[in-house]
Amino acid sequence: MLVVKYGPHVSFAFVLLFCQFLWTTPIGVKFAGDMASANGWDWTPSIDAAYVPAFGDDDVEARTDVGAVAHTTMDVWSNSVGRLKFGLSAHKEHLAVGIEAGAAAGSDDMTEYFGQVRVDYRFQS
């Protein structure tokens, strides 16, 4: 970890040891189905729901020389998170395309929105 100190000049310090123990135990279910269309494309819609509780060092104490804050406690991971994701993929012969979008919410007013668009070509020997 690199720590940067600001002042009349900029100096750097390296933290040699950083230890944090955090365990997550995702519990979820995914539903997906395959549908074939007349033009040869195979479609796979999906929905994925999960609950992710976390245990361990989810709060971190930090000390800094930057500004007026000398000591603070930060939440680095929510204790309990719910996630929901929707997806649709299609493939035909060697070409596949897909899109996924979802959201998550958890304790400590945690919210997250995410998405992914994917295009891939699968080589065959």
TORNUZA-675709 format. One record per atom (N, C-alpha, C): x, y, z; residue number from 1; chain; residue in one letter; atom name. Coordinates in steps of 0.02 Angstrom, whole numbers. Example, Ala and Ser with C-alpha at 12.3 -4.5 7.8 and 13.67 -1.06 7.14 Angstrom:
REM TORNUZA-675709
<rec <660 -284 390> 1 "A" "a" "N">
<rec <615 -225 390> 1 "A" "a" "CA">
<rec <660 -165 390> 1 "A" "a" "C">
<rec <642 -112 354> 2 "A" "s" "N">
<rec <684 -53 357> 2 "A" "s" "CA">
<rec <645 2 394> 2 "A" "s" "C">
This chain:
REM TORNUZA-675709
<rec <43 -58 0> 1 "A" "m" "N">
<rec <0 0 0> 1 "A" "m" "CA">
<rec <45 61 0> 1 "A" "m" "C">
<rec <28 110 -39> 2 "A" "l" "N">
<rec <66 172 -45> 2 "A" "l" "CA">
<rec <30 227 -8> 2 "A" "l" "C">
<rec <65 261 35> 3 "A" "v" "N">
<rec <37 316 73> 3 "A" "v" "CA">
<rec <71 380 48> 3 "A" "v" "C">
<rec <32 430 31> 4 "A" "v" "N">
<rec <59 493 6> 4 "A" "v" "CA">
<rec <46 547 58> 4 "A" "v" "C">
<rec <98 584 78> 5 "A" "k" "N">
<rec <91 639 125> 5 "A" "k" "CA">
<rec <98 704 86> 5 "A" "k" "C">
<rec <53 751 99> 6 "A" "y" "N">
<rec <54 815 65> 6 "A" "y" "CA">
<rec <81 868 114> 6 "A" "y" "C">
<rec <116 916 90> 7 "A" "g" "N">
<rec <143 970 131> 7 "A" "g" "CA">
<rec <179 1017 84> 7 "A" "g" "C">
<rec <232 1050 109> 8 "A" "p" "N">
<rec <271 1093 65> 8 "A" "p" "CA">
<rec <302 1053 8> 8 "A" "p" "C">
<rec <310 988 20> 9 "A" "h" "N">
<rec <333 942 -32> 9 "A" "h" "CA">
<rec <294 877 -26> 9 "A" "h" "C">
<rec <298 837 -76> 10 "A" "v" "N">
<rec <262 773 -76> 10 "A" "v" "CA">
<rec <312 719 -57> 10 "A" "v" "C">
<rec <293 678 -9> 11 "A" "s" "N">
<rec <336 622 10> 11 "A" "s" "CA">
<rec <294 558 8> 11 "A" "s" "C">
<rec <328 502 2> 12 "A" "f" "N">
<rec <295 438 -5> 12 "A" "f" "CA">
<rec <318 392 51> 12 "A" "f" "C">
<rec <275 349 74> 13 "A" "a" "N">
<rec <292 298 123> 13 "A" "a" "CA">
<rec <255 234 103> 13 "A" "a" "C">
<rec <287 178 111> 14 "A" "f" "N">
<rec <256 115 95> 14 "A" "f" "CA">
<rec <236 78 158> 14 "A" "f" "C">
<rec <177 51 159> 15 "A" "v" "N">
<rec <154 11 215> 15 "A" "v" "CA">
<rec <174 -61 200> 15 "A" "v" "C">
<rec <214 -90 244> 16 "A" "l" "N">
<rec <240 -156 231> 16 "A" "l" "CA">
<rec <192 -212 252> 16 "A" "l" "C">
<rec <147 -198 298> 17 "A" "l" "N">
<rec <102 -250 321> 17 "A" "l" "CA">
<rec <31 -221 326> 17 "A" "l" "C">
<rec <-15 -255 294> 18 "A" "f" "N">
<rec <-85 -237 298> 18 "A" "f" "CA">
<rec <-124 -302 305> 18 "A" "f" "C">
<rec <-159 -310 359> 19 "A" "c" "N">
<rec <-192 -374 372> 19 "A" "c" "CA">
<rec <-266 -361 384> 19 "A" "c" "C">
<rec <-308 -394 345> 20 "A" "q" "N">
<rec <-380 -388 354> 20 "A" "q" "CA">
<rec <-412 -455 338> 20 "A" "q" "C">
<rec <-454 -479 382> 21 "A" "f" "N">
<rec <-488 -543 372> 21 "A" "f" "CA">
<rec <-562 -530 359> 21 "A" "f" "C">
<rec <-585 -550 302> 22 "A" "l" "N">
<rec <-654 -539 282> 22 "A" "l" "CA">
<rec <-679 -602 246> 22 "A" "l" "C">
<rec <-735 -628 269> 23 "A" "w" "N">
<rec <-765 -687 238> 23 "A" "w" "CA">
<rec <-834 -669 212> 23 "A" "w" "C">
<rec <-849 -691 152> 24 "A" "t" "N">
<rec <-916 -683 124> 24 "A" "t" "CA">
<rec <-942 -752 107> 24 "A" "t" "C">
<rec <-1007 -761 116> 25 "A" "t" "N">
<rec <-1038 -826 101> 25 "A" "t" "CA">
<rec <-1099 -813 57> 25 "A" "t" "C">
<rec <-1088 -808 -9> 26 "A" "p" "N">
<rec <-1144 -795 -54> 26 "A" "p" "CA">
<rec <-1193 -854 -56> 26 "A" "p" "C">
<rec <-1256 -837 -52> 27 "A" "i" "N">
<rec <-1310 -886 -56> 27 "A" "i" "CA">
<rec <-1357 -861 -111> 27 "A" "i" "C">
<rec <-1366 -900 -164> 28 "A" "g" "N">
<rec <-1406 -874 -219> 28 "A" "g" "CA">
<rec <-1436 -928 -261> 28 "A" "g" "C">
<rec <-1475 -905 -309> 29 "A" "v" "N">
<rec <-1507 -949 -356> 29 "A" "v" "CA">
<rec <-1508 -915 -425> 29 "A" "v" "C">
<rec <-1500 -956 -476> 30 "A" "k" "N">
<rec <-1501 -929 -545> 30 "A" "k" "CA">
<rec <-1550 -972 -586> 30 "A" "k" "C">
<rec <-1592 -937 -622> 31 "A" "f" "N">
<rec <-1638 -970 -668> 31 "A" "f" "CA">
<rec <-1619 -950 -739> 31 "A" "f" "C">
<rec <-1612 -999 -782> 32 "A" "a" "N">
<rec <-1594 -985 -852> 32 "A" "a" "CA">
<rec <-1628 -1038 -896> 32 "A" "a" "C">
<rec <-1643 -1018 -956> 33 "A" "g" "N">
<rec <-1675 -1064 -1003> 33 "A" "g" "CA">
<rec <-1648 -1055 -1072> 33 "A" "g" "C">
<rec <-1650 -1107 -1112> 34 "A" "d" "N">
<rec <-1626 -1104 -1181> 34 "A" "d" "CA">
<rec <-1686 -1107 -1229> 34 "A" "d" "C">
<rec <-1685 -1061 -1278> 35 "A" "m" "N">
<rec <-1737 -1061 -1329> 35 "A" "m" "CA">
<rec <-1703 -1057 -1397> 35 "A" "m" "C">
<rec <-1725 -1098 -1443> 36 "A" "a" "N">
<rec <-1699 -1096 -1510> 36 "A" "a" "CA">
<rec <-1747 -1059 -1556> 36 "A" "a" "C">
<rec <-1719 -1015 -1598> 37 "A" "s" "N">
<rec <-1761 -980 -1647> 37 "A" "s" "CA">
<rec <-1754 -1012 -1715> 37 "A" "s" "C">
<rec <-1799 -995 -1760> 38 "A" "a" "N">
<rec <-1800 -1026 -1826> 38 "A" "a" "CA">
<rec <-1740 -1006 -1868> 38 "A" "a" "C">
<rec <-1707 -950 -1853> 39 "A" "n" "N">
<rec <-1650 -928 -1893> 39 "A" "n" "CA">
<rec <-1583 -956 -1868> 39 "A" "n" "C">
<rec <-1585 -1001 -1819> 40 "A" "g" "N">
<rec <-1524 -1034 -1797> 40 "A" "g" "CA">
<rec <-1492 -1005 -1734> 40 "A" "g" "C">
<rec <-1518 -951 -1708> 41 "A" "w" "N">
<rec <-1491 -922 -1647> 41 "A" "w" "CA">
<rec <-1520 -957 -1587> 41 "A" "w" "C">
<rec <-1478 -971 -1537> 42 "A" "d" "N">
<rec <-1500 -998 -1473> 42 "A" "d" "CA">
<rec <-1499 -942 -1422> 42 "A" "d" "C">
<rec <-1556 -930 -1389> 43 "A" "w" "N">
<rec <-1564 -875 -1341> 43 "A" "w" "CA">
<rec <-1566 -903 -1270> 43 "A" "w" "C">
<rec <-1534 -869 -1224> 44 "A" "t" "N">
<rec <-1534 -890 -1154> 44 "A" "t" "CA">
<rec <-1547 -830 -1109> 44 "A" "t" "C">
<rec <-1610 -820 -1088> 45 "A" "p" "N">
<rec <-1624 -769 -1037> 45 "A" "p" "CA">
<rec <-1608 -797 -967> 45 "A" "p" "C">
<rec <-1589 -753 -921> 46 "A" "s" "N">
<rec <-1573 -776 -853> 46 "A" "s" "CA">
<rec <-1589 -723 -802> 46 "A" "s" "C">
<rec <-1601 -746 -741> 47 "A" "i" "N">
<rec <-1610 -703 -683> 47 "A" "i" "CA">
<rec <-1571 -734 -626> 47 "A" "i" "C">
<rec <-1533 -693 -591> 48 "A" "d" "N">
<rec <-1489 -717 -538> 48 "A" "d" "CA">
<rec <-1501 -674 -476> 48 "A" "d" "C">
<rec <-1519 -706 -421> 49 "A" "a" "N">
<rec <-1530 -671 -357> 49 "A" "a" "CA">
<rec <-1484 -700 -304> 49 "A" "a" "C">
<rec <-1455 -657 -262> 50 "A" "a" "N">
<rec <-1409 -681 -211> 50 "A" "a" "CA">
<rec <-1412 -637 -149> 50 "A" "a" "C">
<rec <-1397 -668 -93> 51 "A" "y" "N">
<rec <-1388 -634 -30> 51 "A" "y" "CA">
<rec <-1316 -649 -8> 51 "A" "y" "C">
<rec <-1278 -597 9> 52 "A" "v" "N">
<rec <-1207 -606 25> 52 "A" "v" "CA">
<rec <-1192 -576 94> 52 "A" "v" "C">
<rec <-1195 -617 146> 53 "A" "p" "N">
<rec <-1175 -591 212> 53 "A" "p" "CA">
<rec <-1099 -591 217> 53 "A" "p" "C">
<rec <-1072 -543 256> 54 "A" "a" "N">
<rec <-1000 -538 266> 54 "A" "a" "CA">
<rec <-984 -542 340> 54 "A" "a" "C">
<rec <-928 -573 356> 55 "A" "f" "N">
<rec <-906 -581 425> 55 "A" "f" "CA">
<rec <-832 -561 429> 55 "A" "f" "C">
<rec <-813 -535 485> 56 "A" "g" "N">
<rec <-742 -519 496> 56 "A" "g" "CA">
<rec <-730 -445 500> 56 "A" "g" "C">
<rec <-672 -423 473> 57 "A" "d" "N">
<rec <-650 -353 478> 57 "A" "d" "CA">
<rec <-683 -311 424> 57 "A" "d" "C">
<rec <-747 -297 432> 58 "A" "d" "N">
<rec <-780 -255 382> 58 "A" "d" "CA">
<rec <-774 -181 398> 58 "A" "d" "C">
<rec <-749 -164 456> 59 "A" "d" "N">
<rec <-733 -95 474> 59 "A" "d" "CA">
<rec <-657 -88 479> 59 "A" "d" "C">
<rec <-629 -35 452> 60 "A" "v" "N">
<rec <-558 -24 453> 60 "A" "v" "CA">
<rec <-544 44 485> 60 "A" "v" "C">
<rec <-498 46 531> 61 "A" "e" "N">
<rec <-477 109 560> 61 "A" "e" "CA">
<rec <-419 136 520> 61 "A" "e" "C">
<rec <-421 200 504> 62 "A" "a" "N">
<rec <-369 230 463> 62 "A" "a" "CA">
<rec <-342 293 498> 62 "A" "a" "C">
<rec <-278 302 494> 63 "A" "r" "N">
<rec <-246 363 520> 63 "A" "r" "CA">
<rec <-214 398 462> 63 "A" "r" "C">
<rec <-220 464 462> 64 "A" "t" "N">
<rec <-193 503 407> 64 "A" "t" "CA">
<rec <-166 570 432> 64 "A" "t" "C">
<rec <-120 598 395> 65 "A" "d" "N">
<rec <-94 664 409> 65 "A" "d" "CA">
<rec <-121 714 359> 65 "A" "d" "C">
<rec <-169 694 319> 66 "A" "v" "N">
<rec <-196 738 266> 66 "A" "v" "CA">
<rec <-255 777 294> 66 "A" "v" "C">
<rec <-253 842 290> 67 "A" "g" "N">
<rec <-310 884 311> 67 "A" "g" "CA">
<rec <-321 882 385> 67 "A" "g" "C">
<rec <-383 893 405> 68 "A" "a" "N">
<rec <-401 898 476> 68 "A" "a" "CA">
<rec <-417 830 506> 68 "A" "a" "C">
<rec <-426 778 465> 69 "A" "v" "N">
<rec <-445 712 490> 69 "A" "v" "CA">
<rec <-383 674 510> 69 "A" "v" "C">
<rec <-377 657 574> 70 "A" "a" "N">
<rec <-319 620 598> 70 "A" "a" "CA">
<rec <-335 547 608> 70 "A" "a" "C">
<rec <-399 531 620> 71 "A" "h" "N">
<rec <-418 462 633> 71 "A" "h" "CA">
<rec <-490 452 610> 71 "A" "h" "C">
<rec <-503 399 575> 72 "A" "t" "N">
<rec <-571 387 551> 72 "A" "t" "CA">
<rec <-583 312 546> 72 "A" "t" "C">
<rec <-646 292 547> 73 "A" "t" "N">
<rec <-665 223 536> 73 "A" "t" "CA">
<rec <-706 220 472> 73 "A" "t" "C">
<rec <-687 174 428> 74 "A" "m" "N">
<rec <-720 168 363> 74 "A" "m" "CA">
<rec <-753 100 356> 74 "A" "m" "C">
<rec <-810 97 323> 75 "A" "d" "N">
<rec <-841 34 306> 75 "A" "d" "CA">
<rec <-814 13 237> 75 "A" "d" "C">
<rec <-778 -43 235> 76 "A" "v" "N">
<rec <-750 -65 171> 76 "A" "v" "CA">
<rec <-794 -118 138> 76 "A" "v" "C">
<rec <-841 -146 175> 77 "A" "w" "N">
<rec <-886 -196 147> 77 "A" "w" "CA">
<rec <-949 -195 188> 77 "A" "w" "C">
<rec <-1006 -198 157> 78 "A" "s" "N">
<rec <-1070 -201 192> 78 "A" "s" "CA">
<rec <-1079 -269 226> 78 "A" "s" "C">
<rec <-1112 -269 283> 79 "A" "n" "N">
<rec <-1122 -332 320> 79 "A" "n" "CA">
<rec <-1169 -379 284> 79 "A" "n" "C">
<rec <-1218 -353 248> 80 "A" "s" "N">
<rec <-1264 -396 211> 80 "A" "s" "CA">
<rec <-1284 -361 147> 80 "A" "s" "C">
<rec <-1279 -397 92> 81 "A" "v" "N">
<rec <-1291 -368 25> 81 "A" "v" "CA">
<rec <-1340 -413 -12> 81 "A" "v" "C">
<rec <-1390 -383 -45> 82 "A" "g" "N">
<rec <-1435 -419 -90> 82 "A" "g" "CA">
<rec <-1419 -398 -161> 82 "A" "g" "C">
<rec <-1413 -447 -206> 83 "A" "r" "N">
<rec <-1396 -433 -276> 83 "A" "r" "CA">
<rec <-1448 -464 -322> 83 "A" "r" "C">
<rec <-1464 -429 -376> 84 "A" "l" "N">
<rec <-1511 -454 -426> 84 "A" "l" "CA">
<rec <-1483 -438 -495> 84 "A" "l" "C">
<rec <-1480 -488 -539> 85 "A" "k" "N">
<rec <-1450 -478 -605> 85 "A" "k" "CA">
<rec <-1495 -511 -658> 85 "A" "k" "C">
<rec <-1505 -475 -713> 86 "A" "f" "N">
<rec <-1542 -500 -771> 86 "A" "f" "CA">
<rec <-1494 -506 -829> 86 "A" "f" "C">
<rec <-1503 -558 -870> 87 "A" "g" "N">
<rec <-1458 -566 -927> 87 "A" "g" "CA">
<rec <-1493 -597 -986> 87 "A" "g" "C">
<rec <-1465 -585 -1044> 88 "A" "l" "N">
<rec <-1489 -615 -1106> 88 "A" "l" "CA">
<rec <-1428 -627 -1151> 88 "A" "l" "C">
<rec <-1420 -689 -1172> 89 "A" "s" "N">
<rec <-1365 -705 -1217> 89 "A" "s" "CA">
<rec <-1393 -743 -1277> 89 "A" "s" "C">
<rec <-1357 -737 -1332> 90 "A" "a" "N">
<rec <-1375 -771 -1394> 90 "A" "a" "CA">
<rec <-1312 -798 -1427> 90 "A" "a" "C">
<rec <-1317 -857 -1455> 91 "A" "h" "N">
<rec <-1260 -883 -1492> 91 "A" "h" "CA">
<rec <-1283 -922 -1553> 91 "A" "h" "C">
<rec <-1241 -918 -1604> 92 "A" "k" "N">
<rec <-1253 -953 -1667> 92 "A" "k" "CA">
<rec <-1186 -974 -1694> 92 "A" "k" "C">
<rec <-1178 -1038 -1704> 93 "A" "e" "N">
<rec <-1115 -1068 -1726> 93 "A" "e" "CA">
<rec <-1058 -1045 -1680> 93 "A" "e" "C">
<rec <-1011 -1004 -1704> 94 "A" "h" "N">
<rec <-953 -985 -1663> 94 "A" "h" "CA">
<rec <-961 -916 -1630> 94 "A" "h" "C">
<rec <-1012 -879 -1647> 95 "A" "l" "N">
<rec <-1021 -811 -1622> 95 "A" "l" "CA">
<rec <-1071 -810 -1564> 95 "A" "l" "C">
<rec <-1054 -771 -1512> 96 "A" "a" "N">
<rec <-1100 -763 -1455> 96 "A" "a" "CA">
<rec <-1100 -691 -1433> 96 "A" "a" "C">
<rec <-1158 -666 -1414> 97 "A" "v" "N">
<rec <-1166 -599 -1387> 97 "A" "v" "CA">
<rec <-1208 -604 -1324> 97 "A" "v" "C">
<rec <-1197 -557 -1278> 98 "A" "g" "N">
<rec <-1236 -558 -1216> 98 "A" "g" "CA">
<rec <-1237 -491 -1183> 98 "A" "g" "C">
<rec <-1287 -481 -1142> 99 "A" "i" "N">
<rec <-1293 -420 -1102> 99 "A" "i" "CA">
<rec <-1320 -439 -1034> 99 "A" "i" "C">
<rec <-1292 -406 -982> 100 "A" "e" "N">
<rec <-1314 -417 -914> 100 "A" "e" "CA">
<rec <-1320 -349 -879> 100 "A" "e" "C">
<rec <-1368 -342 -836> 101 "A" "a" "N">
<rec <-1377 -281 -796> 101 "A" "a" "CA">
<rec <-1405 -301 -728> 101 "A" "a" "C">
<rec <-1384 -264 -678> 102 "A" "g" "N">
<rec <-1409 -281 -612> 102 "A" "g" "CA">
<rec <-1397 -226 -561> 102 "A" "g" "C">
<rec <-1416 -240 -500> 103 "A" "a" "N">
<rec <-1409 -193 -446> 103 "A" "a" "CA">
<rec <-1398 -231 -381> 103 "A" "a" "C">
<rec <-1368 -196 -333> 104 "A" "a" "N">
<rec <-1357 -225 -267> 104 "A" "a" "CA">
<rec <-1371 -171 -215> 104 "A" "a" "C">
<rec <-1394 -192 -157> 105 "A" "a" "N">
<rec <-1405 -147 -102> 105 "A" "a" "CA">
<rec <-1389 -183 -37> 105 "A" "a" "C">
<rec <-1363 -145 11> 106 "A" "g" "N">
<rec <-1344 -177 73> 106 "A" "g" "CA">
<rec <-1346 -130 132> 106 "A" "g" "C">
<rec <-1318 -154 187> 107 "A" "s" "N">
<rec <-1316 -113 247> 107 "A" "s" "CA">
<rec <-1270 -53 237> 107 "A" "s" "C">
<rec <-1273 -6 282> 108 "A" "d" "N">
<rec <-1232 56 278> 108 "A" "d" "CA">
<rec <-1248 96 216> 108 "A" "d" "C">
<rec <-1311 95 192> 109 "A" "d" "N">
<rec <-1333 133 134> 109 "A" "d" "CA">
<rec <-1293 116 71> 109 "A" "d" "C">
<rec <-1271 55 64> 110 "A" "m" "N">
<rec <-1232 33 6> 110 "A" "m" "CA">
<rec <-1278 20 -53> 110 "A" "m" "C">
<rec <-1264 48 -111> 111 "A" "t" "N">
<rec <-1299 34 -173> 111 "A" "t" "CA">
<rec <-1248 26 -229> 111 "A" "t" "C">
<rec <-1265 -14 -278> 112 "A" "e" "N">
<rec <-1220 -27 -334> 112 "A" "e" "CA">
<rec <-1263 -44 -395> 112 "A" "e" "C">
<rec <-1242 -18 -452> 113 "A" "y" "N">
<rec <-1274 -35 -516> 113 "A" "y" "CA">
<rec <-1219 -58 -563> 113 "A" "y" "C">
<rec <-1232 -110 -601> 114 "A" "f" "N">
<rec <-1179 -137 -644> 114 "A" "f" "CA">
<rec <-1209 -164 -708> 114 "A" "f" "C">
<rec <-1167 -171 -757> 115 "A" "g" "N">
<rec <-1188 -198 -821> 115 "A" "g" "CA">
<rec <-1128 -225 -860> 115 "A" "g" "C">
<rec <-1142 -267 -908> 116 "A" "q" "N">
<rec <-1089 -296 -949> 116 "A" "q" "CA">
<rec <-1118 -313 -1018> 116 "A" "q" "C">
<rec <-1081 -295 -1069> 117 "A" "v" "N">
<rec <-1097 -315 -1137> 117 "A" "v" "CA">
<rec <-1039 -357 -1161> 117 "A" "v" "C">
<rec <-1055 -414 -1192> 118 "A" "r" "N">
<rec <-1003 -461 -1210> 118 "A" "r" "CA">
<rec <-1014 -485 -1282> 118 "A" "r" "C">
<rec <-960 -489 -1319> 119 "A" "v" "N">
<rec <-959 -519 -1385> 119 "A" "v" "CA">
<rec <-899 -565 -1388> 119 "A" "v" "C">
<rec <-909 -628 -1407> 120 "A" "d" "N">
<rec <-852 -673 -1412> 120 "A" "d" "CA">
<rec <-859 -719 -1472> 120 "A" "d" "C">
<rec <-802 -742 -1494> 121 "A" "y" "N">
<rec <-799 -789 -1550> 121 "A" "y" "CA">
<rec <-762 -851 -1523> 121 "A" "y" "C">
<rec <-791 -909 -1533> 122 "A" "r" "N">
<rec <-763 -971 -1507> 122 "A" "r" "CA">
<rec <-732 -1011 -1564> 122 "A" "r" "C">
<rec <-667 -1021 -1558> 123 "A" "f" "N">
<rec <-631 -1058 -1610> 123 "A" "f" "CA">
<rec <-641 -1133 -1599> 123 "A" "f" "C">
<rec <-647 -1169 -1653> 124 "A" "q" "N">
<rec <-655 -1241 -1651> 124 "A" "q" "CA">
<rec <-596 -1273 -1689> 124 "A" "q" "C">
<rec <-573 -1329 -1664> 125 "A" "s" "N">
<rec <-517 -1362 -1699> 125 "A" "s" "CA">
<rec <-542 -1420 -1742> 125 "A" "s" "C">
